[in-house]
Each structure stands twice: as C-alpha cells, then as structure tokens.
Amino acid sequence: LTEFAHPGQLAELASVRDRLRGWRFYDGFRVDADAPARRPHVGTRTPTLGDDGVDLAAAIQTIIEAGSGARSEDLQGAVSDAFDSATVSVVATDGLFDLQLHQPGMLRPMRSAEISDGTLRFLLWSAALLSPEPPSLMVLNEPETSLHPDLVRPLAGLIRAAAAATQVLVITHSKALLDN
C-alpha cells in the first residue's frame, strides 16, 4: 500500500493504509530479566503501548494523566482488584520513567525490574487495553498465558472495557477467560 497510497492521487488507498497502520497486534510480551519493560526509558506521551512493551512506564503515565480520569480509575481499579489493593505509579528520574507497584504491607514500592513475571505481564496487558487512544482493532493472542489463575478475571474485565471503545479480537484456549 505504501507504493500506491498517495493521498493526492489515490485517497482511498491512503485511507486504508492509515487505518491498517493503527491496528495493534499483541502476541505476548517479554518479561524476562532483560525485557525492555523492566528498564527505565525516556518518558514521553505514549497513547498506545508498543508491541514489545518498551514504553510501559510512559504508557501507564499517559493513562494516569489521560482526559477525564476514567482510564486512570480503570487502571487503578484493575491493579487493586488483581493485587489486593495495590496501586501503580510512575517515577521520573532524569527524564527516565520507571514503573512502581505499591502493595499494602511492603516498606517500599517495587520497581518494574523487581516485580514477578506474571505481575509485569498483567500490567503490560492493562496498558495495552486501557489506551487513551485505542486503535480501531486490537488483536490479543492468548493474553492469559503465564498469568496466575486469579488474574484471569481482572484481565477479562479489562478486555470487556476495551471492547466498549474498540474492536477486540482475542485468541484463547482458556475456558476461564471465556467464562469471565
């Protein structure tokens, strides 16, 4: 489409190309010790989480700051529901954003480098699903993979909320996800 989609000559093709560029396909996220989401990154407005999650902290901060605050409330509600009244925040140090998870009873917040793989994966799905500028199509491939079974219900709630704002296609083998 790039070759043929010239806005001045073939406006319809340009429109289709632009629409397709906005679609998001999430096929899981890296959460290993060297995963991009575990490291601080330059903070900038990030209305849509990248497919590799490198901009997780920036996407979370954008959700927190978004418009009416409904997305922020949805985010904090999902995190609280999933992790026993926990909250999430972003700290900026020298222009670098890092995610923090605040859990009751912990003496200090845990940084993204310290949280469990499943917790990080849930936060990545949360950032993708609560985008303040959702794409016209979002495809999720087995989002329940490697999540604790207790996180499936809050994840399903996030998917339902996202589906009210955009078309969401979920590929799953999880009966628990389907039932929620």
C-alpha positions in Angstrom: 0.0 0.0 0.0 2.9 2.4 0.6 3.8 2.2 -3.0 0.3 3.1 -4.3 -1.3 5.0 -1.5 -0.6 8.6 -2.4 -3.2 10.9 -0.7 -3.4 13.3 -3.6 -3.9 10.5 -6.2 -5.5 7.5 -4.5 -7.0 8.8 -1.4 -9.0 5.6 -0.7 -5.8 3.5 -0.6 -4.1 6.1 1.6 -7.1 5.9 4.0 -6.9 2.1 4.1 -3.2 2.2 4.7 -3.6 4.6 7.6 -6.4 2.5 9.1 -4.2 -0.6 9.0 -1.3 1.1 10.5 -3.4 1.9 13.5 -4.2 -1.7 14.2 -2.4 -3.3 17.2 -1.4 -7.0 17.4 -0.2 -8.2 20.8 1.3 -11.6 20.8 2.5 -11.7 24.3 5.2 -9.7 25.9 8.8 -10.4 27.1 9.0 -10.4 30.9 12.4 -12.0 31.4 15.1 -10.2 33.4 16.3 -8.3 30.3 12.8 -7.4 29.0 12.5 -3.8 27.8 9.6 -3.2 30.1 11.8 -3.8 33.2 14.2 -0.9 32.4 13.6 2.8 32.8 13.1 4.6 29.5 12.8 8.2 28.3 9.4 9.4 29.2 7.1 10.8 26.5 3.4 10.8 25.9 2.5 7.3 24.8 -1.2 6.8 23.9 -0.7 3.3 22.6 1.6 0.7 24.1 4.2 -0.6 21.7 4.1 -4.3 20.8 7.3 -5.0 22.7 6.2 -3.1 25.9 9.4 -1.0 25.9 7.3 2.1 26.6 5.3 0.5 29.5 6.0 3.2 32.1 5.3 6.0 29.6 2.0 4.3 28.5 1.0 3.9 32.2 1.8 7.6 32.9 -0.2 8.6 29.8 -3.2 6.6 31.1 -2.9 8.2 34.6 -2.8 11.7 33.0 -5.5 11.0 30.4 -8.5 13.2 30.0 -11.4 12.7 32.4 -9.5 10.2 34.5 -11.8 7.3 33.7 -9.0 5.3 32.2 -6.8 6.0 35.2 -9.6 4.9 37.6 -10.0 1.7 35.5 -6.2 1.1 35.7 -6.0 1.6 39.4 -9.2 -0.4 39.9 -7.8 -3.4 37.9 -4.5 -3.3 39.7 -6.2 -3.0 43.1 -8.5 -5.9 42.2 -5.7 -8.1 40.8 -3.2 -7.5 43.6 -5.0 -7.0 46.9 -5.4 -3.2 47.0 -2.1 -2.4 45.2 -1.6 0.8 43.2 0.7 1.6 40.3 2.6 4.8 39.7 5.5 6.1 37.6 8.5 7.8 38.9 10.6 10.1 36.7 14.4 10.4 37.3 16.5 12.5 34.9 13.8 12.2 32.2 13.6 8.4 32.6 10.3 6.8 33.6 10.1 3.7 35.7 7.1 1.8 36.9 6.4 1.2 40.6 3.9 -1.2 42.2 2.8 -0.1 45.7 1.5 -3.1 47.8 0.0 -2.7 51.3 2.4 -4.1 53.9 5.5 -3.5 51.8 8.0 -1.0 53.1 8.7 0.5 49.7 7.3 0.2 46.2 8.6 -2.4 43.9 10.2 -1.2 40.6 9.4 -2.9 37.3 12.7 -4.7 37.5 11.7 -6.4 40.8 8.1 -7.5 40.2 7.2 -11.0 39.1 6.8 -12.0 35.5 3.1 -12.5 35.8 2.6 -9.2 37.5 4.6 -7.4 34.8 2.6 -9.3 32.1 -0.7 -8.2 33.7 0.5 -4.6 33.8 1.5 -4.8 30.1 -1.9 -6.1 29.2 -3.5 -3.3 31.3 -1.6 -0.6 29.5 -2.5 -2.1 26.1 -6.2 -2.4 26.9 -6.6 0.9 28.6 -5.0 3.0 25.9 -6.5 6.5 25.9 -6.4 6.4 22.1 -7.5 2.9 21.3 -6.8 1.5 17.8 -9.8 0.6 15.6 -8.7 -3.1 16.0 -6.8 -4.8 18.8 -5.8 -8.5 18.5 -4.7 -10.3 21.6 -3.0 -13.7 21.3 -3.6 -15.8 24.4 -3.4 -13.0 26.9 -3.9 -15.3 29.9 -0.6 -17.2 29.2 1.7 -17.2 32.2 -0.8 -15.3 34.4 -1.8 -16.6 37.8 -5.3 -18.0 37.6 -6.5 -15.3 40.0 -5.6 -12.6 37.4 -7.8 -14.0 34.6 -11.0 -12.4 36.0 -9.5 -8.9 36.2 -7.9 -9.4 32.7 -11.3 -10.4 31.4 -12.8 -7.2 32.9 -10.1 -5.1 31.1 -10.9 -6.8 27.8 -14.6 -6.1 28.2 -13.8 -2.5 29.0 -11.6 -2.2 25.9 -14.2 -3.8 23.7 -16.6 -0.9 24.6 -14.2 1.5 22.9 -12.7 -0.6 20.1 -13.0 -3.9 18.3 -11.0 -6.5 20.3 -10.2 -10.0 18.9 -9.0 -12.5 21.5 -7.4 -15.8 20.6 -7.5 -18.1 23.6 -7.8 -21.7 24.8 -8.8 -20.6 28.3 -12.2 -21.6 29.4 -11.7 -19.4 32.5 -11.1 -16.3 30.3 -14.1 -17.1 28.2 -16.3 -17.6 31.2 -15.3 -14.3 32.7 
